[in-house]
């Protein structure tokens, strides 16, 4: 059982790895099929060899000599022709001669010579007169396929019958190539020339411009993120690959040494591929980056070695090392995709597969296995891989910036929430401190009133009760009323919050003994009540005064044996609670003249936003109704 538990995760891991490997293989196959489909599209839009009136597949090779003097017995060569590099000079030069039998066209169309595929500098002579030079439109600093040439053959130089056409090919660093040539009416060749030039010259220049822009942008990012060497390495790679394009843009007629050094600078790109891979995958570099820069340094040194030693070292040693570095990088990428499930490395791996397919395709074209191909696809490998590398890293940078922006946004929200919470806490603490100060002041005032004025009133009442004369009894009664009123004022100062029930309970505690001394029963009909916002001490005192006045009127004028006080929800819209003081006495309160009690009650009710109404009829008793608003107003001053 233990053995099964140990091996089950291993089996799961192996199955997951195999499944990931199959997915990677599927993507690689799809990439290869995409490359093949791209080649087939180009084949469809490319001019077919059999559509041309004159297709030149072999030429006479002449040795490059002053004035193009024919060497004895020029050798025949099939096209495409590969020009061998001279080790001593790093230059290949070759001359080609062909004969064109000219006949005047009845439609007057222009006859043109079309060279869709060659690498290096190509010069074309008609009857020993220079009529075209690829350097006029294309910089010689570029390696690989040059822009196609469509050369109208000038009628003044053409003669009926055989015409001698000489082509001179020169290339530096890696040799030159001359593909098949075509001669036909200009309008029949023009469409293929436009397509080929767009694919060979315009599109690569756009890609190289994009590579330069991304290289500069990577270095700018690195200046702001010095700790991340990925941007530094990739920026150097991109700019080193685009060095020939920079030379072509900045120098009109570069020297052979400049051209050689510009193309050798691309060794920097291949040498730094492995450090880029480690940095891209976030792995520790087992070898410092500067070690890999020894490869381009050696290439630059070889450029100045005498004889053919430098050429031999570059071709036989440095280029194979660069290929090995690229292969190791691809193996590491494949391991990262399959084992580490790193999806970001998959596009680079697919680009590598497409590059291999392009190399094989161009090799088959050179061997003559594939026909009707005038565009070399290998030249797209470098810009394509460099562009994909730059876009992936830019995407990573954009993702990092988005994550940082999202984090900053969350941080700002958290800070704002914390500030709001602190403000609320501070406000609560301020409110609590204010309440504490007010409570202390209320307690002091209540104590002063209770121990001072209330004590004096109790003494007056005690002295008056010791004497039985009517005048002292009146003073005692007035003192009792003043003491009751003072106690109501003191009770109103107590902080009951918004609890209306507690406030009414305090009122009952003070008013019920007074009613009992007068022989009147209190019918208390108050149950659990909801809170009433705004129940400030000043509001409480106003309600106490209104209820006290209503009870006092009932005691003095109703003659009823009981007074009823109840509290219910107000039936009127906009009001919260209804307090009612009623009796079953004489009634007629609304018609009673004299005194200001009723008017004071209404004024006090208005100051707190309440409404007072009185219902009274002779023999039916009196009902004083106080409708309190849903939120009480704090009075500016209490009516007297």
C-alpha positions, 0 to 999 in steps of 0.5 A: 500500500505504501509503495502505491502511494509513492508511485502514484504521484510519479505516474501522474507526473509522467503522464502530465509530462507526456501530455504536455510533450504531445501538446508541444509536438502538436504546436511544432507540427502546426508551426511547420505546416504554417511555414509550408503554407506560407511557402505555398502562398508565395509560390502561387503569387510568384511568376512561373518559370514556364510563363516566361518567353526566355528562361536562362538556366546556364551561363558562361562563367568568365574570370573577373578581369579588367574590361571583362576580357574573356578567358580562354574557354569560359566554363558553363555553369548552371543557375543558381550559381554559388560564388565561392569566397576568396579566403584572402580577401573575404570577397567573391567575384564572378563574371557571367556572360549570356547571349540574347537574340533580340527581335523587335516586338510587334506591339512595341513592348519594352524588353527587360532582364529580370534577376529575381534572386541573387545575393551580393552586388550585381552589375549588368552590362549590355554591349559593354555598357553598364545599364544596372547596378544593384547598389543604386537601390540597395545597400551592399551591407545587407547579407542574404538575398538582395532586392530583385532587379528588373532592368529594361534593355535600352533599344539604342543598345540592342541590335537585331540578332545576338546581343552580349549581356555580361553580369558581374557579381561581388559579395563580401563575408559569406559569398554570393549567389545568382539565381535564374534569369528571365528575359521577356516583355516588361509588363509580364515581369513587373507583377512578380518583381513588385511582389518579390521586392516587397517581400525581399526589400520592403518587408524586411526593412520594416521589420528591421525598423521595428527591431531597432525601435524595440532595441532602443525601447528595451535599453530605455526600460533597462535604464529604469530597471537596472536590476533586470538584465533581461532588457539589457541583453535583449536590447543589445541583441536586437540592435546588434542584429539590426547593425547592417540596417543602421549602416545602410541608413547612416552610410551611403557607400560603406567600405568593405571593412565596414560591411564586414564588421556590421555583419559580424556584429550579428554574432552578438545576437547568437552569442547572447541567445543562451543568456537571454533564455536563462533570464527569460525563464528566470533561471540562474546563469551557470555561466556569466554573460561576459563569457559569451561575448568572447564569441563576437570578440573573436569574430571581430579579431578574425576580421583583421587576420591576414590571409584566409585564417580569419575566414576559416576560423569564422566558417569552421569554428565560430559559426558552428559554436553559434549554431550549438548555442542556438540548439542548446537554447531551443532544448532549454526552451523545450524543457521549460515548455514540457516540464515546467509548463512555461507557456511564454516559451512556446512562441519562441520554440514555434519560431525556431521550428518555422526557422528550421523549415525556412532553412530546409526550404531554401536549401531544397531551392538551391539544390533545384528540388523545389522550382518556381521559388524566387524569394529566400525565406531564410532572411526572415528568420532573424527579424522574425525571431527578434521581433517575437522575442521583443514582443514577448518581453514587451508583453511581459513588461506590459503585464508587469506594469498592469499588475503594478498599476492594479496593485497601486489601485488596490493600495490606493483603495486600501489607503483610502479605506484606512484613511476613512476608517481613521477619520471615522475613528477620530470622529467617534473619539472626538464625539466620545470626548465631547460627550464625556465633557458634556456628561461631566458638565451635566453631572456637575450642573445636576449635582449643583442643582440637586445639592444647592437649589433643591436643598434650599427648597426642601428646607423651605418646605420643611420649615413651612410644614412646621407651621400651620398657618395658610400663608406658610402652607401656600409657600410650601405648596409652591415650593413643592411645585418648584422642587418637582419642576427642578427635578424634571429639569435635572432629569432632562439633563440625563443622557438617555440617547434616543430611547423614548421609553426611558425618557417617559419612564423618568417622567413617570417617576417624577409625576406619579407621586405628585398625582398620588398626593392629589388623590389622582390615579395615573393610568400608564399605557406605554409599552416598548417603544422604538428609538426616536432620533434627536432626543437631545436634553433640550428636546427632552425638557421641552417634552417634559414641559408639555406633558407636565403642563397637560397633567397639571391642567388635568389635576387643576381643572378636570376633576377627574379621578384618573389621568391616562398617558399613552404612547403609540405610533402616530397615524399621521404621515411624516410623524413617528410617535404620538403621546396622549394625555387624557382625562374623563373630567369636565372638558371645555379646555379649548374654550377656557380663557385666561392663562398662557399654558396652552399657548406655551405648549404649542410653542414648545411643540413647534420648536422641536418639530412636533404638532400639538392638538387638543380635543375637549368638550364639556362633560367628555373630558380632554385629550392633549395629543402630541405628534412627534416627528420621525426625527426631532429638531433641537430647539434654538431656545426653549419657550418659557 
